[in-house]
């Protein structure tokens, strides 16, 4: 595929809906370390599959960025029916797109987005425990910066002070990024765990890594999280009198914003913001001369996590990458009900 391809654009082309990009990421967590980046040579699965080889039209290969030619699939031996030619893919037919899209019901927000986006603490302390290390047979090998927890690996945990972890508890591991003045620490999730062996102040618990969003290392904090619940398949509807606010910061330290980046706004659940809402991002600049002030449209962002007074949003359309704290946001599509 050509330069600039993203999970967003792949979902639009092959699943028929760009908002389904987390589905491609969910199916390829063993290949994609950071959903912001995909690289030449990576084979990405488009539909769920078992251990048997996937059909050729269910797998794509990321081509070198300099190659923008689209070709038809190259024939492969029956024993390894995997990928299309590196030069890129012929566009999927309408029937293929419909079939792939229907593999899972539409959801405005997916579980992976909800947990992976992160949030700001709103100056509140978190009841956190600590990751101790990978569990290997009867011993624990301490994690280092270069030896991280792996997907479906077992990890030993120290429960939060005065708390007990029970089998089945869902935990979110995270690291803290630079704090935002007035809003608290930025929480950047690194993975999701499920407790398999209970623990308390006297004995460590053990959990299985069920999802990875970044580098999960020894000493990182974790909190207990509720199961993701977003049962509706409704779509956000246009509104003219939506909630207004501003960007308080980008989650990742970037000079410019990129597609699928996470940003935080100063409006939350108590202000009428819901999962699945869409906000327009804009700023006002001097046009010079007699032009006066000029409004610049930066893009659109999808709300994927809400707290009482702030929300986390993923950039789904980007027109100008110079999004800065203070940029105005306006709710333009709202989830019904």
N, C-alpha and C positions, 0 to 999 in steps of 0.2 A: 504494500500500500504506500501511498505517497506521504510526503512529509506532513506533519501536523495531525496525523491520525490519532484518535483518542478512543477510549472505551465508549464515550458518548457518541462519536460518529459511527463506530462499528455497530452499536445498538440501533442507531437510526437506520443504517443500511441493511442490516441482516435480520433485526428483530422488528423493524417497522415502527419503533418507538424509542427515541433517545433516552427517555427516562428509565428504560430497562437496563441501562449500563451496569448497575450493581449486580444484575444476574450473571453477566459475563465475568465480572470480577469474582463473584461468589464461586463460580464453577472453576476458577483458575487461580485460587489463592496459592497453590503450590508453585505456580509459574510467576505470577505478578506479585512483587514485593510491595510496590507502592502503586495504587490505582491511578496516580497522576502520570505515570510513565510506563509505556510499553516499548519494547525494543525489537530490532530486526532479528528474525530467526525464532521468536517465541511462537509456539503453537497454542492457540487459544480455542478452547471448547465453547461451542455456542449453545448446546443443549445438554441436559443431564444424561449421564450414561453409566453403565456398569463397567466391570473390568475388561469386557470385550472391546475391541477397537471400535471407535465411533465412526459413523458414516462420514464419507469425505465432505459432504455438504454441511456437516455439523462442526467442522474444525476449520479455523483459518490460521494462516501464518503471517506474522508481521514481516513485511519486506523491508529491505534497506531504504533509508529515507530518501536517497537520491533517485529511487526507481519509481516513476509515476505511471508506467505502462500497465494497462490492465489486460490480462490474458485469460484464456480458458484453462481449466484445471489440467495438470499434467497427469497422465495415467500412471498408476502405481500398482505394484504387484498385489495380488489378493491378500497376501499375508500381512501387508502393512498399509491398509487403505486410510492414509491419514491426511496429507496436506495438499494444498494447491501450490502452484508454482510460486517461487519466491518473488517473481515480478509483480505479483498481486492477483486479485481475484476478479472474475467477471461478476457483475452485479447480480444479486439474488433475484430470482423470479418472484412475482407477486405471490404465487402459491407458496413458495418456500418461506417467504417473509411471514405470511399469515400462519403457517404451521409452526414456525419457530416462536413467533410471538405468543401463540396460544399454549405453549408448553407450560406457562404459568400464568395465573390470573394477574391482571393489571393491579399494581399498587402504586400510589403516588409516592410513598416512601417505603423503602425496603429495610429489613432488619440490619443488614450490614451498614447502610448509611447511618441509621439511627445510632448504633453503637460506635462506629468508627469516627464520626464527625468530631466528637469532643464538645467541650463547653467551657464557659467561664464560671468560676465558683461563686460569683456574686458576694465575695468577701466572707463566705461561709467556710467553716472547717469541714473536712470530709472524714468520716469514720473509716479510716483506711488500715489495711493490713500490709504485709510485705511478702514479696516473692523470695524464697530461700534458695532455690536451685532446682536443677533437673533431677528427677528420680531415676537412678540406674540400678536395676535389680535391688540389692539390699542397701545401697549407698546413695548418697546425694553428692553429685559433682557440682561444685559451685559454678555459677554462670559467670562469664566474663563478657567484655564488650565484643569479643569476636566469637564467643560460643553462646548462642542464644537459644531460647526455648523454641521447639519446633512444633509444627501443627500436629495435633493428636499425641504429643508427648506429655509425660506426667511431670508435674511441678509441685514441689513442697511449698507450703504456705504458712506464715505466721498470722493467725487471725487478728482482727482489730482488738485493741485492749478491752477486756471485759466482755468480749463477744465469743460466740461459738459458731463454727461453720458446720452446716449439716449437709449430708449427701444430697446432691441435686441443686444446691445453691448456685446461682449464676453470678460470676464475678467479672469485673472489667479492670484489666491491668492498664496502667497509664504512666506517663511521665509528665512532669510539669514544665511548661514553657514560660516565656517572659510574661510577667503579670501585666495586666492592663489597669492603669490607675482608675480607681473608683469601681472596678468590676471584679477584681481579684485575679487569681492565678488562671492561666490557660491550661486546661487539661487535654492532653493529647493521648488518646487511647492507643495501646500497643497490641491488645488482644483480648479475647473473651475466653473464660475458663468455666468449667463445670466441676463442682466438687464431687469427688468419688470416694473419699475417705474423710470422715469428720475430724475436727480438731478443735482444741481450745487453748487456754493459756498454758497448759501443761504439756500439750503434745501438738505437733504440727499437723495440718491437714494436707491432703493431696488432691490435686485437681488435674483434669485433662484440658489441654489447650484445644478449643473447638474452632477458633478463628484467630488469624493473625492480621493486625493492621500496621505493624511496624516492628521494630526490634525489641523483643521482650527479654529483659536481662535481670540478673540477680539484683535484689535490692529495690526494684520498682514497687510502687504502691498499687493497691487494688481496692476497689469498693464493691459491695454487693449491689447488684442491679436487678430490677424486676424483669420478668420475661417481656419481650417486645409484643405489644398488642396494638394492631392497626388493621382491623378486620374489614374495613370498607374498601370497595373497589371504585368508589366515586371519584370523579375528577374535579379539580378546583374550577370555580366559576368566576367569570369576570365581575369585578366590582369597581364602582366609581368613587366610593367614599371609604376606601380602605385605610387601615392603620398606617400612620407615618412615623418615621424615626430616623436613625442614622447608624452608619457602620461604626463600631467601636474598635475594630481591629480584624486583621487576618490571622487565622490560626498559625500558619507557617510563616517563617521569616523570609519573605520574598520581596524583591524590589518592585516587581510587577505581579499582578494577579494572573492566574491561568484558569482554564476550564477545569471544573471539578474541585477547585480550591474551596476551602471552608472559610467563611467569614462569620463574624458575630454582630448582631444588631441589638440595640438597646430597647427592644420590645419583646415581651414574652407572653406566657400563657395568661397571666392576669391582665394583659392589655388586649386580649382577643386574637392572639396569634396561635395558629394550629399547625400541626404536622401536615405537609402537603400544600400549604399556602405558597404563593409565588410573589416575590417582591421585585420591583424595578429599582435599579441603583442609578443615581444621577448626581451630578455636581454642578455648581454654578461658577463660571469663570468670566473674567473681563474679556470682552471681544475686541477691545481697543478702538480708538477713534470714536466714532458716533454710534458704534454697535451696542454699547452698553453691556449688560450682563448677558451671558449666553449659557443656556442649560446644556450640559453634555450628558448623553445617555451612555452609561457604562455597561449595562447588561441586565440579566435577570438571575435571581437566586431562589432556590427551592428550600423551604424550611424543613429540616430533617431532625431537629431536636429542639425542645423548648424547656426552659426553666421559668420560674415565676416572672422574672423581669428581663430576661435576655433570651435570645434564640440563636441557634446555629443553622447556617444555610450553606448549601452547595451551589456554586456558580454553574448555571446550566446554559447561559447565553452570555457571550462576552464581546462587546463592541469596542471598549476602550479598557486597556489593562492597568491604567493608573488609578486604581481604586485606593483611596486613602481613608483613614479614620475621619469621621465627620461627613463623609458622603451621605447624601440623603437616600432613604429607602421609602418606598410606598407600596403597600399591599395592592396588587392589581388583580390577583386571582385568589379566591378564598374557598376553602373546603366547605361544602354544604353541611349545615347542621352544627 
